[in-house]
Amino acid sequence: MIRRALLATFFGIATIAVTAAPAQARPCFPDHYCVTTYYSDSAYTSVVGQKYEGCAGDAQSWGVRSIYPEFTEIPC
């Protein structure tokens, strides 16, 4: 009985840990300018970080990644 309770608790914590991991935006296609904006909550109200990927393959980022990304891609 205790083993089942411990196993259920372990899987519950593991599920929370997996869902709380930062989201991965898809890669930027070659010859495209991409911006990934990360927000603090599901309402997308507060920006906590961004990643810029230029047409030449250069990349810059600031802030932190979160589980609420918004991805924009523009052809060069």
SERO-4910 file (N, C-alpha, C, O; in steps of 0.05 Angstrom, whole numbers):
BEGIN
 pado doro    nc1    nc2    nc3   cac1   cac2   cac3    cc1    cc2    cc3    oc1    oc2    oc3
  Met    A     16    -24      0      0      0      0     17     25      0     12     44    -15
  Ile    A     37     26     17     55     49     18     71     51     -8     75     73    -18
  Arg    A     79     28    -19     93     29    -45     77     42    -67     87     57    -83
  Arg    A     51     36    -68     33     48    -88     31     78    -84     31     93   -103
  Ala    A     29     86    -59     26    115    -53     52    129    -61     51    151    -73
  Leu    A     75    118    -55    100    130    -63    104    131    -93    114    150   -104
  Leu    A     96    109   -106     97    108   -135     79    130   -148     87    143   -167
  Ala    A     55    133   -138     37    153   -148     48    181   -144     45    198   -161
  Thr    A     60    186   -121     71    212   -115     95    217   -133     98    240   -143
  Phe    A    112    197   -138    134    201   -156    125    208   -184    136    227   -196
  Phe    A    106    194   -195     96    200   -222     82    227   -223     83    240   -244
  Gly    A     69    235   -202     57    261   -201     77    283   -202     74    303   -216
  Ile    A     99    280   -187    120    300   -187    135    300   -214    142    321   -224
  Ala    A    139    277   -225    153    275   -251    136    288   -273    147    301   -291
  Thr    A    110    286   -272     92    298   -291     94    329   -289     95    343   -309
  Ile    A     94    339   -265     96    368   -261    123    378   -271    125    399   -283
  Ala    A    145    363   -266    171    371   -274    173    372   -305    186    390   -316
  Val    A    161    353   -318    162    352   -347    146    375   -359    154    388   -379
  Thr    A    122    381   -348    106    402   -359    116    430   -353    108    449   -366
  Ala    A    133    432   -332    144    459   -325    170    466   -340    180    488   -336
  Ala    A    180    448   -356    204    453   -371    199    475   -392    177    476   -403
  Pro    A    219    492   -398    214    512   -418    208    500   -445    219    480   -453
  Ala    A    190    513   -459    183    504   -485    204    510   -505    219    529   -503
  Gln    A    206    492   -525    225    495   -546    211    505   -571    193    491   -581
  Ala    A    218    528   -581    207    538   -606    220    522   -628    242    513   -626
  Arg    A    206    520   -650    217    506   -673    241    521   -684    243    546   -680
  Pro    A    259    508   -699    282    522   -709    274    542   -731    254    538   -745
  Cys    A    290    562   -734    286    582   -755    297    571   -781    319    561   -782
  Phe    A    280    573   -802    289    563   -829    311    581   -840    312    605   -833
  Pro    A    328    570   -857    349    587   -870    336    609   -886    314    606   -897
  Asp    A    349    631   -888    340    655   -903    314    666   -891    297    676   -906
  His    A    311    664   -865    288    676   -850    298    691   -826    319    684   -814
  Tyr    A    284    711   -818    289    726   -794    268    717   -774    245    717   -780
  Cys    A    277    708   -750    258    696   -731    261    710   -704    283    717   -695
  Val    A    238    713   -690    237    724   -663    220    706   -646    197    700   -653
  Thr    A    231    696   -624    216    681   -605    213    698   -580    233    705   -568
  Thr    A    189    704   -572    184    720   -548    172    702   -527    153    687   -532
  Tyr    A    184    703   -503    175    686   -481    159    704   -461    168    725   -453
  Tyr    A    136    693   -452    119    708   -434    118    694   -407    124    670   -405
  Ser    A    110    708   -386    110    698   -359     85    681   -353     86    664   -335
  Asp    A     63    685   -368     39    670   -361     23    664   -387     30    673   -409
  Ser    A      2    648   -384    -14    640   -407    -31    663   -419    -41    660   -441
  Ala    A    -33    685   -406    -47    708   -417    -29    725   -435    -38    744   -448
  Tyr    A     -3    718   -436     17    731   -453     17    761   -448     16    778   -466
  Thr    A     19    769   -422     18    797   -414     46    808   -409     51    832   -415
  Ser    A     64    793   -397     90    803   -390    113    788   -404    115    764   -402
  Val    A    129    803   -419    151    791   -433    174    786   -414    181    804   -399
  Val    A    185    762   -414    207    755   -396    233    749   -411    254    747   -399
  Gly    A    232    747   -438    255    742   -453    249    741   -483    226    737   -491
  Gln    A    270    744   -499    267    741   -528    292    730   -540    314    732   -529
  Lys    A    289    717   -564    311    707   -579    308    716   -608    287    713   -620
  Tyr    A    329    729   -619    329    739   -646    348    721   -663    370    716   -654
  Glu    A    339    713   -686    356    698   -705    355    712   -731    334    714   -744
  Gly    A    378    722   -740    380    738   -764    382    721   -790    385    697   -789
  Cys    A    380    735   -812    381    722   -839    407    708   -844    408    689   -859
  Ala    A    429    718   -832    455    707   -836    462    684   -816    484    673   -816
  Gly    A    442    677   -800    447    655   -780    456    665   -753    461    649   -735
  Asp    A    460    691   -750    468    702   -724    444    701   -705    421    702   -713
  Ala    A    451    699   -679    430    697   -659    437    714   -634    461    715   -626
  Gln    A    417    726   -622    420    741   -597    396    735   -580    374    730   -590
  Ser    A    400    735   -554    377    731   -535    382    746   -510    404    754   -503
  Trp    A    360    750   -496    361    763   -470    339    752   -452    320    741   -463
  Gly    A    341    755   -426    320    745   -408    321    715   -404    342    702   -407
  Val    A    297    704   -399    295    676   -393    274    663   -412    257    677   -423
  Arg    A    277    637   -416    256    623   -431    234    614   -412    239    608   -389
  Ser    A    210    612   -422    188    603   -406    172    583   -422    179    576   -445
  Ile    A    150    573   -410    134    553   -424    113    567   -441     95    553   -452
  Tyr    A    114    593   -445     95    608   -461    109    624   -483    112    648   -481
  Pro    A    118    610   -505    132    624   -526    113    633   -548     91    622   -552
  Glu    A    121    653   -563    107    662   -587    129    664   -609    148    679   -605
  Phe    A    125    650   -631    146    649   -652    137    664   -676    114    660   -686
  Thr    A    154    681   -687    149    697   -711    171    692   -730    195    693   -723
  Glu    A    164    687   -756    184    681   -776    178    698   -801    155    697   -811
  Ile    A    198    712   -811    195    729   -834    216    723   -855    240    722   -848
  Pro    A    208    718   -880    229    712   -901    247    737   -905    238    759   -903
  Cys    A    272    732   -911    291    753   -916    288    764   -945    303    782   -952
***
